[in-house]
């Protein structure tokens, strides 16, 4: 029996033991008196549902949790969750950060689905979801779903789903404004308005950030606007939402190890930059009778100077109607997802060897996706539920290389993809729940994974597929103590990844992910609380020349510990500590080099209210740890004498302080 299998068995037994012990203890407490707590509502099933009945493992983070933490943006909020991997290239705001549910490393942005009020933020290009478009003060809650949700959401939901739900005037009227100043010449202005006019609700949020950045040539300017106008009429809620963002970045690039050790604030010699403009408008409607739909148009315009000049214009139109109905013991959910995308992209690069020449590659690509899904939640009796789900998705891809009109090439393909899941769960009367889940997922390649900015070549990749097993428990004790634990196994085929050696995306040999997530929340009297988490990941190849090797940029262990303390009725202190384990550098598929160092980061937040005003002091990376979330290994260039080191780093900011002054009206 392999070492990995033995480790997995031990983790499985640990999870089941926790579930059994927690269930027995909670049952004893139920006999002494039922747990009295308000139900937490989530939208993980694409309709509002109690967290106790959702057929998935869901963790919720409230607006109050965010305000009391040391978070300055959404990336920080997610970093404080042990089961969420975060990789930040530059460490300021949410720019160029990727989120990882499941241990995907370099491929995480395409295997973790991020939603805004149920609308996907993952576009059908390699850019991934941009969290910088969402003002953190606009958030009502964040829902984190560990495990495949491909049946309900289709592409990208392989490792899990993160749904960001924003506030509206139905949650409460008011307005606020805040100014923040901090290290790296950081300046921030935020403002929000929520107003009711009869049965019509208006909400607006603006966030304007400017910073010189931690490193040389790493300045950032980000302006985000969010708005919602909605109305209740009879059984219906309908309205429109807009989300606009304009971001300008200087890109300091990577540092080779000697430069990183000498001065991590340095940048590369050349000035690289990126500009991104996003706009989305959505009309939505939902009924108490189980009908809901959205029609969304999104536009993204990107320009970048990295080795050369690139441009990408992406337009997407989507239509997502769905219906839920109760039929006896069955809760049926059915829906249609239609996404129509077009990408117009080009790359211009100067050759690095004489004679001087310029290569221009240009493409016009389209992707049409049609998905049908059906789920059935069956109440079997004795608090036992069986949840079944199935999705069929057709994806039409058409990619044209327009670089050379005389030799213009065109490739198109149609894929028929299927996903399914089955969950058996037992719910206790006090709110605890144990479950086992089997699922099959897929991921269709995005448009610029199959067309190269550098060469103009078209490579039609196979869709990625995976089989999933998940065992988990969620227990609720008296006095507000919550414990959740789950174990998962993913067996993937044709995983899509970038191969640095050929500057192209490829289908990998078979891979595997094993993981455990543990989360605990415990109040400590009336003034304090404790949150703790642990995540274990084992991501390996299971075939080919790298069989048994670790997949790069996936830390084996992550610990989080957070504490909240109400010093007085108006003063609140919060502290968050994060330990991230070592992991192999990116590109090191053979595990030939060393690992990126593990590190511990501590953030401190102190907030004081005086009347309608508040002041907030934030210290990030209090221990001044020198670290990097991302780094890459290139022994070939080093051995050929082209670089001073095979290791390159993207340093994270060292100690930083911020002060915020705000008022609510």
NUVOTOR-411322 format. One record per residue (C-alpha): residue number from 0; x negated, y, z negated. Coordinates in Angstrom, 1 decimal. Layout:
N
k/east/north/up
NUM/X/Y/Z
...
//
This chain:
665
k/east/north/up
0/0.0/0.0/0.0
1/-1.4/3.4/1.0
2/-2.4/6.1/-1.4
3/0.2/8.4/0.2
4/2.9/5.9/-0.3
5/2.0/5.3/-3.9
6/2.0/9.1/-4.6
7/5.4/9.3/-2.9
8/6.8/6.5/-5.0
9/5.6/8.2/-8.2
10/7.2/11.5/-7.1
11/10.4/9.7/-6.3
12/10.5/8.0/-9.7
13/9.8/11.3/-11.4
14/12.7/13.0/-9.5
15/15.1/10.2/-10.3
16/14.0/10.1/-13.9
17/14.6/13.9/-14.2
18/18.0/13.4/-12.7
19/19.0/10.6/-15.0
20/17.7/12.2/-18.2
21/19.3/15.6/-17.2
22/22.6/13.9/-16.4
23/22.7/12.1/-19.7
24/21.7/15.1/-21.7
25/24.2/17.3/-19.9
26/27.0/14.8/-20.4
27/26.3/14.8/-24.1
28/26.5/18.5/-24.1
29/29.8/18.4/-22.2
30/31.3/16.3/-24.9
31/30.3/19.0/-27.4
32/31.8/21.7/-25.3
33/32.1/22.6/-21.6
34/29.7/24.9/-20.0
35/31.4/28.2/-19.4
36/30.0/30.1/-16.4
37/31.3/31.9/-13.4
38/31.0/30.0/-10.1
39/28.2/31.0/-7.8
40/29.4/31.5/-4.2
41/27.2/30.6/-1.3
42/27.6/30.5/2.4
43/25.4/27.5/3.2
44/28.3/25.7/4.9
45/29.0/28.7/7.1
46/32.0/29.4/4.9
47/32.1/30.6/1.3
48/31.8/27.7/-1.2
49/30.9/27.1/-4.8
50/27.2/26.2/-5.2
51/28.4/23.1/-7.2
52/30.2/21.7/-4.1
53/27.8/22.6/-1.3
54/26.3/19.4/0.2
55/22.8/20.8/0.1
56/20.2/22.0/-2.4
57/20.8/25.7/-2.7
58/18.9/28.2/-4.9
59/20.3/31.7/-5.2
60/18.5/35.0/-6.0
61/20.7/37.9/-7.1
62/20.1/41.6/-6.6
63/19.5/41.8/-10.3
64/16.9/39.1/-10.1
65/15.1/41.1/-7.3
66/15.3/44.4/-9.2
67/13.8/42.8/-12.4
68/11.0/41.0/-10.6
69/7.7/42.4/-9.3
70/8.9/42.3/-5.7
71/8.4/45.2/-3.5
72/9.8/43.5/-0.4
73/11.6/40.3/0.7
74/8.3/38.5/1.2
75/7.4/39.0/-2.4
76/10.9/37.8/-3.5
77/10.3/34.6/-1.6
78/6.7/34.2/-2.7
79/8.0/33.9/-6.3
80/9.8/30.7/-5.4
81/7.6/27.6/-5.7
82/9.4/25.7/-2.9
83/8.8/28.5/-0.4
84/5.5/28.9/1.3
85/4.5/32.4/2.3
86/1.6/33.3/4.7
87/0.8/37.0/5.1
88/-1.7/38.2/7.6
89/-2.0/41.8/6.2
90/-0.1/41.8/2.9
91/1.7/45.2/3.3
92/5.5/45.1/3.5
93/7.0/42.1/5.3
94/5.1/42.7/8.6
95/3.6/39.6/10.2
96/4.6/37.3/7.3
97/5.8/33.8/7.9
98/8.0/31.7/5.6
99/7.6/28.0/5.2
100/10.2/25.5/3.9
101/8.9/22.0/4.2
102/5.1/22.3/4.7
103/4.7/23.3/8.4
104/1.7/25.5/8.1
105/0.9/27.2/11.4
106/4.2/26.1/12.8
107/6.4/27.4/9.9
108/8.0/30.4/11.7
109/9.7/28.1/14.2
110/10.8/25.5/11.7
111/12.4/27.7/9.0
112/15.6/29.5/10.0
113/16.2/32.9/8.5
114/19.7/34.4/8.6
115/21.1/37.9/7.9
116/24.7/37.5/6.8
117/24.8/34.2/8.7
118/23.3/35.7/11.9
119/20.0/34.2/13.0
120/17.0/36.5/12.8
121/14.8/33.9/14.6
122/14.7/35.0/18.2
123/14.0/32.6/21.0
124/10.3/33.6/21.3
125/7.2/33.0/19.2
126/7.5/36.2/17.2
127/9.7/34.6/14.6
128/12.0/36.4/12.2
129/11.0/39.8/11.0
130/11.9/40.5/7.3
131/10.7/44.1/7.7
132/13.9/45.0/9.3
133/15.9/44.5/6.1
134/15.8/47.1/3.3
135/15.3/45.2/0.0
136/17.7/47.5/-1.8
137/20.5/46.4/0.6
138/20.4/42.8/-0.6
139/23.3/41.3/-2.6
140/21.7/37.8/-2.8
141/19.4/35.4/-1.1
142/20.3/31.8/-0.6
143/17.5/29.2/-0.1
144/18.6/25.9/1.4
145/15.9/23.2/1.2
146/16.2/20.5/3.8
147/17.4/20.2/7.4
148/20.5/22.2/8.3
149/20.3/21.6/12.1
150/23.9/20.3/12.3
151/25.3/23.6/11.1
152/22.8/26.0/12.6
153/20.9/24.3/15.4
154/17.4/25.3/16.3
155/14.7/26.3/13.7
156/16.6/24.9/10.7
157/14.2/21.9/10.4
158/12.6/22.6/7.0
159/15.5/24.7/5.7
160/17.5/27.9/5.9
161/17.2/31.2/4.1
162/20.3/33.4/4.3
163/20.1/37.0/3.2
164/23.5/38.5/2.2
165/23.7/42.3/2.1
166/25.9/44.5/-0.1
167/29.0/46.3/1.1
168/31.4/48.7/-0.5
169/33.7/45.9/-1.6
170/31.0/45.0/-4.1
171/31.2/48.5/-5.6
172/31.0/52.2/-4.5
173/28.1/54.5/-5.1
174/25.0/55.9/-3.6
175/21.3/56.0/-4.5
176/18.0/57.4/-3.4
177/14.4/56.5/-4.4
178/10.9/57.7/-3.7
179/7.9/55.5/-4.1
180/4.2/56.3/-4.1
181/1.3/53.9/-4.4
182/-2.1/52.5/-3.7
183/-3.4/52.6/0.0
184/-1.6/56.0/0.4
185/1.7/54.2/0.5
186/4.8/56.3/0.7
187/8.4/55.0/0.7
188/11.8/56.6/0.8
189/15.0/54.6/0.5
190/18.6/55.7/0.4
191/22.0/53.8/0.3
192/25.7/54.7/0.5
193/28.7/52.6/-0.2
194/32.1/54.2/0.1
195/35.7/53.0/0.2
196/38.5/54.7/2.2
197/41.7/52.9/1.4
198/41.1/49.3/2.6
199/38.1/50.3/4.8
200/34.5/49.9/3.4
201/31.4/51.7/4.7
202/27.8/50.9/3.7
203/24.6/52.4/4.9
204/20.9/51.7/4.0
205/17.8/53.4/5.1
206/14.2/52.4/4.4
207/11.2/54.4/5.6
208/7.7/53.1/4.7
209/4.3/54.6/5.6
210/1.0/53.2/4.4
211/-2.7/53.3/5.4
212/-2.9/49.6/4.5
213/-5.4/47.7/2.4
214/-7.9/47.3/5.2
215/-9.5/49.7/7.7
216/-7.3/50.2/10.7
217/-4.3/48.6/9.1
218/-1.8/51.5/8.9
219/1.9/50.8/9.1
220/5.0/52.9/9.8
221/8.4/51.2/9.4
222/11.8/52.6/9.6
223/14.9/50.4/9.1
224/18.6/51.2/9.2
225/21.5/48.9/8.3
226/25.1/49.7/8.3
227/28.5/47.9/8.0
228/32.0/49.1/8.6
229/34.6/46.6/7.5
230/38.3/46.5/6.8
231/40.7/44.2/5.0
232/44.1/43.7/6.7
233/46.4/41.0/5.4
234/44.5/37.7/5.3
235/41.7/39.1/7.6
236/38.4/40.8/7.0
237/36.9/42.3/10.1
238/34.3/44.9/11.1
239/31.0/45.6/12.7
240/27.4/45.6/11.5
241/24.3/47.3/13.0
242/20.6/46.7/12.2
243/17.9/48.9/13.8
244/14.2/48.9/13.1
245/11.1/50.7/14.5
246/7.7/49.4/13.4
247/4.2/50.5/14.4
248/1.2/48.5/13.1
249/-2.5/48.8/13.4
250/-4.0/45.2/13.4
251/-7.3/44.9/11.6
252/-7.8/41.4/12.8
253/-9.7/38.5/11.1
254/-13.1/38.7/9.3
255/-15.8/36.1/9.6
256/-16.9/34.8/6.3
257/-20.0/36.9/5.7
258/-18.0/40.1/6.3
259/-15.1/38.8/4.2
260/-17.4/38.1/1.2
261/-19.2/41.5/1.6
262/-16.2/43.7/2.1
263/-12.7/42.3/2.7
264/-11.3/45.8/3.5
265/-13.2/45.9/6.8
266/-11.6/45.4/10.2
267/-12.7/44.2/13.5
268/-14.7/46.6/15.7
269/-11.8/47.2/18.2
270/-8.6/48.9/17.5
271/-5.7/46.6/17.9
272/-2.1/47.6/17.4
273/1.5/46.5/17.9
274/4.8/48.3/18.3
275/8.2/46.7/17.9
276/11.7/48.1/18.3
277/14.7/46.0/17.3
278/18.4/46.7/17.5
279/21.4/44.4/16.8
280/25.1/45.1/16.8
281/27.7/42.6/15.7
282/31.5/42.4/15.5
283/32.8/39.9/13.0
284/36.2/38.6/11.7
285/37.1/36.0/9.1
286/40.4/34.9/7.8
287/41.6/33.3/4.5
288/43.1/30.6/6.8
289/39.7/29.3/7.7
290/39.0/31.1/11.0
291/35.8/33.1/11.5
292/33.7/34.4/14.4
293/30.9/36.8/15.4
294/29.9/38.3/18.6
295/26.3/39.7/18.5
296/24.0/41.5/20.9
297/20.4/42.0/19.9
298/17.5/43.7/21.7
299/13.8/43.5/21.0
300/11.1/45.5/22.7
301/7.4/44.7/21.9
302/4.0/46.1/22.9
303/0.7/44.9/21.6
304/-3.0/45.4/22.2
305/-4.9/42.3/21.1
306/-7.7/41.2/23.4
307/-5.6/42.8/26.2
308/-2.2/44.4/26.6
309/1.0/42.4/26.2
310/4.7/43.4/26.6
311/7.8/41.4/25.9
312/11.5/42.5/26.2
313/14.0/40.0/24.8
314/17.8/40.3/25.0
315/20.2/37.9/23.4
316/24.0/37.7/23.4
317/25.7/35.2/21.0
318/29.2/34.0/20.2
319/29.8/31.8/17.1
320/33.4/31.0/16.4
321/34.3/28.3/13.7
322/37.2/26.9/11.9
323/37.7/25.1/8.5
324/40.7/23.2/7.5
325/41.7/21.0/4.5
326/43.5/17.8/5.4
327/44.2/15.8/2.4
328/40.8/14.6/1.0
329/39.0/15.9/4.0
330/37.4/19.4/4.5
331/36.8/19.7/8.2
332/34.5/22.4/9.7
333/34.0/22.7/13.4
334/32.4/25.4/15.5
335/30.8/26.6/18.7
336/27.4/28.3/19.0
337/26.6/30.1/22.3
338/23.3/31.9/22.7
339/22.2/33.5/26.0
340/18.7/34.9/26.0
341/16.4/36.5/28.6
342/12.7/37.3/28.1
343/10.7/39.5/30.4
344/7.1/39.3/29.4
345/3.6/40.2/30.8
346/0.0/40.1/29.7
347/-3.0/42.1/31.1
348/-6.5/40.9/30.2
349/-9.9/42.0/31.3
350/-12.4/39.2/32.0
351/-15.2/39.1/29.5
352/-17.9/38.2/32.0
353/-19.1/40.1/35.1
354/-18.0/41.0/37.6
355/-15.3/43.2/35.9
356/-11.8/42.1/36.7
357/-8.3/42.2/35.4
358/-5.9/39.3/35.1
359/-2.2/40.2/35.0
360/0.4/37.6/34.2
361/4.1/38.3/34.4
362/7.2/36.1/33.7
363/10.9/36.2/33.7
364/12.5/33.5/31.5
365/16.0/32.6/30.4
366/17.5/30.3/27.8
367/21.1/29.3/27.6
368/22.2/27.2/24.5
369/25.6/25.7/23.9
370/26.1/23.9/20.6
371/29.2/22.1/19.2
372/29.3/20.8/15.6
373/31.7/19.1/13.3
374/31.4/18.3/9.6
375/33.7/16.4/7.3
376/33.6/16.6/3.5
377/35.4/13.6/2.1
378/36.5/13.4/-1.5
379/36.2/9.7/-2.4
380/37.4/10.1/-6.0
381/35.7/10.0/-9.4
382/33.9/13.2/-8.3
383/32.1/11.3/-5.5
384/31.9/13.1/-2.2
385/30.7/11.9/1.3
386/29.7/14.6/3.7
387/29.2/13.8/7.4
388/28.0/16.1/10.2
389/27.2/15.9/13.9
390/26.0/18.5/16.4
391/25.5/18.2/20.2
392/23.5/21.0/21.8
393/22.8/21.7/25.5
394/19.8/23.9/26.3
395/19.1/25.2/29.8
396/15.7/26.7/30.3
397/14.5/28.6/33.4
398/10.9/30.1/33.5
399/9.5/32.0/36.4
400/5.8/33.0/36.8
401/5.9/36.2/38.9
402/2.1/36.9/38.6
403/1.5/36.1/42.2
404/4.4/36.6/44.5
405/2.9/34.4/47.2
406/2.4/31.6/44.7
407/5.3/32.2/42.5
408/6.2/29.2/40.4
409/9.5/28.3/38.8
410/10.3/25.6/36.3
411/13.7/24.8/34.8
412/15.1/22.0/32.6
413/18.2/20.9/30.8
414/18.0/19.2/27.5
415/20.9/17.4/25.6
416/20.0/17.3/21.9
417/21.8/15.7/19.0
418/21.6/16.2/15.2
419/23.4/14.4/12.4
420/23.5/14.2/8.6
421/25.2/12.1/5.9
422/25.2/13.1/2.2
423/26.5/11.1/-0.7
424/26.9/13.0/-3.9
425/28.3/12.8/-7.4
426/29.4/15.9/-9.2
427/29.8/16.0/-13.0
428/32.6/18.1/-14.5
429/30.1/20.4/-16.2
430/28.6/21.4/-12.9
431/25.7/18.9/-12.5
432/25.3/17.1/-9.2
433/23.1/14.3/-7.9
434/22.8/13.4/-4.2
435/21.1/11.5/-1.5
436/20.9/12.6/2.1
437/19.9/11.3/5.5
438/19.6/13.6/8.5
439/18.2/13.9/12.0
440/17.1/17.3/13.3
441/15.7/18.8/16.5
442/13.9/21.9/17.7
443/13.9/23.1/21.2
444/10.8/25.0/22.4
445/11.2/28.7/22.7
446/10.5/30.6/25.9
447/6.9/31.8/25.4
448/5.8/28.5/24.0
449/6.0/27.2/27.5
450/4.5/30.2/29.4
451/1.0/31.6/28.6
452/0.3/35.3/28.4
453/-3.4/34.5/29.0
454/-3.2/32.1/32.1
455/0.4/32.4/33.4
456/0.7/28.7/33.3
457/4.0/27.0/32.7
458/4.2/23.9/30.5
459/7.6/22.5/29.8
460/7.3/20.9/26.4
461/9.5/18.1/25.0
462/12.0/19.1/22.2
463/10.8/18.2/18.7
464/12.8/15.7/16.7
465/12.7/14.5/13.1
466/14.3/12.0/10.7
467/14.9/13.2/7.1
468/15.5/11.6/3.7
469/16.3/13.7/0.7
470/17.1/12.8/-3.0
471/18.0/15.5/-5.4
472/19.7/16.7/-8.5
473/21.0/20.0/-9.9
474/21.9/20.1/-13.6
475/23.5/22.8/-15.6
476/23.1/22.8/-19.4
477/24.7/24.8/-22.1
478/23.3/28.3/-22.8
479/22.7/29.0/-19.1
480/19.8/26.5/-18.5
481/19.6/25.3/-14.9
482/17.4/22.6/-13.5
483/17.1/21.4/-9.9
484/14.8/18.8/-8.4
485/14.6/17.3/-5.0
486/12.3/15.0/-3.0
487/12.1/14.9/0.8
488/10.5/12.9/3.6
489/10.3/14.1/7.2
490/9.1/11.9/10.1
491/8.5/14.1/13.1
492/7.9/13.3/16.8
493/6.7/15.7/19.5
494/6.1/18.5/17.0
495/5.4/21.7/18.9
496/2.2/23.6/18.0
497/-0.5/25.8/19.4
498/-3.8/24.2/20.4
499/-6.6/26.7/20.0
500/-9.0/24.7/22.1
501/-6.9/25.1/25.3
502/-5.0/28.3/24.3
503/-1.7/26.6/25.0
504/1.2/25.0/23.1
505/1.5/21.2/23.0
506/3.5/18.4/21.6
507/1.5/16.9/18.8
508/1.1/13.2/17.8
509/3.5/12.0/15.3
510/3.5/13.8/11.9
511/5.0/13.4/8.5
512/5.9/15.7/5.6
513/6.5/14.5/2.0
514/7.5/17.0/-0.7
515/8.9/17.6/-4.2
516/10.6/20.8/-5.4
517/11.3/21.5/-9.1
518/13.0/24.6/-10.4
519/13.9/25.7/-14.0
520/15.8/28.7/-15.3
521/16.1/29.1/-19.1
522/17.4/32.1/-21.1
523/15.4/32.7/-24.2
524/17.9/34.3/-26.5
525/19.9/37.4/-25.4
526/16.9/39.5/-24.3
527/14.6/37.2/-22.4
528/14.6/34.5/-19.8
529/12.0/32.2/-18.2
530/11.8/30.8/-14.6
531/9.4/28.1/-13.6
532/8.8/26.1/-10.4
533/6.5/23.5/-8.9
534/6.2/22.4/-5.3
535/4.1/19.5/-4.0
536/3.5/19.0/-0.2
537/1.8/16.3/1.8
538/1.7/17.1/5.5
539/-0.3/14.7/7.6
540/-0.6/13.3/11.1
541/0.6/9.7/11.4
542/-0.8/8.8/14.8
543/-3.5/9.7/17.3
544/-7.2/10.6/16.6
545/-6.3/12.6/13.5
546/-4.1/9.9/11.9
547/-4.0/10.4/8.1
548/-5.6/13.9/8.3
549/-4.0/16.9/6.5
550/-2.1/19.4/8.7
551/-3.9/22.8/8.2
552/-2.6/25.7/6.1
553/-0.3/23.6/3.9
554/-1.3/23.8/0.2
555/-0.8/20.6/-1.7
556/0.4/22.4/-4.9
557/2.2/25.6/-5.8
558/3.2/26.7/-9.3
559/5.3/29.8/-10.2
560/6.1/31.2/-13.6
561/8.3/34.2/-14.3
562/9.5/36.0/-17.4
563/12.0/38.7/-18.0
564/12.4/40.7/-21.2
565/14.8/43.5/-22.1
566/12.7/45.7/-24.3
567/15.7/47.9/-25.0
568/19.0/48.5/-23.3
569/17.3/50.8/-20.9
570/13.8/49.3/-20.5
571/13.1/46.0/-18.8
572/9.8/44.2/-18.3
573/9.2/41.5/-15.8
574/6.1/39.3/-15.0
575/5.5/36.8/-12.2
576/2.5/34.5/-11.8
577/1.9/32.4/-8.7
578/-0.7/29.7/-8.2
579/-1.3/28.6/-4.6
580/-3.5/25.5/-4.0
581/-6.3/25.0/-1.5
582/-5.6/24.0/2.1
583/-7.5/23.4/5.3
584/-8.2/26.4/7.6
585/-6.0/26.8/10.6
586/-7.1/24.8/13.7
587/-9.0/22.3/11.6
588/-6.9/19.3/12.6
589/-9.8/16.9/12.0
590/-10.4/18.3/8.5
591/-14.0/18.7/9.4
592/-14.6/22.0/7.5
593/-14.0/23.2/4.0
594/-10.7/24.5/2.5
595/-9.4/27.9/1.9
596/-9.8/28.6/-1.8
597/-6.9/28.3/-4.2
598/-5.9/31.4/-6.1
599/-3.6/32.9/-8.8
600/-1.8/36.1/-8.5
601/0.0/38.0/-11.3
602/2.5/40.9/-10.7
603/4.0/43.1/-13.4
604/7.1/45.2/-13.3
605/8.3/47.8/-15.8
606/11.6/49.6/-15.3
607/13.2/52.3/-17.5
608/16.7/53.9/-17.0
609/17.5/57.3/-18.3
610/21.1/58.4/-17.4
611/21.6/58.2/-13.6
612/17.8/58.1/-13.1
613/15.2/55.3/-13.2
614/11.5/55.1/-13.1
615/9.7/51.9/-12.0
616/6.0/51.0/-12.5
617/4.7/48.0/-10.4
618/1.3/46.4/-10.6
619/0.6/43.7/-8.0
620/-2.3/41.3/-8.1
621/-3.0/42.5/-11.6
622/-6.0/40.2/-12.0
623/-7.6/41.7/-8.8
624/-8.0/38.3/-7.2
625/-9.7/38.2/-3.8
626/-7.8/35.7/-1.6
627/-6.4/35.0/1.8
628/-3.2/33.2/2.8
629/-4.4/32.6/6.3
630/-7.8/31.7/7.8
631/-9.0/29.8/10.9
632/-11.8/27.3/11.7
633/-13.7/27.4/15.0
634/-16.8/25.2/14.8
635/-17.2/25.0/18.6
636/-17.9/28.8/19.0
637/-20.1/28.7/15.9
638/-22.2/25.8/17.1
639/-22.6/27.5/20.5
640/-24.0/30.6/18.7
641/-21.0/32.9/19.5
642/-20.0/33.6/15.9
643/-21.8/34.2/12.6
644/-19.5/31.7/10.9
645/-17.0/29.0/11.8
646/-14.6/30.4/9.2
647/-12.4/33.5/9.7
648/-10.1/35.1/7.1
649/-7.1/37.4/6.8
650/-7.6/39.0/3.4
651/-4.8/39.8/1.0
652/-4.7/43.2/-0.8
653/-6.5/43.3/-4.1
654/-5.0/45.2/-7.2
655/-2.3/47.8/-6.3
656/-0.1/50.1/-8.3
657/3.2/51.7/-7.3
658/5.6/54.1/-9.0
659/9.2/54.7/-8.0
660/11.6/57.4/-9.1
661/15.2/57.0/-8.2
662/18.7/58.1/-9.0
663/22.2/56.6/-8.6
664/25.3/58.8/-8.0
//
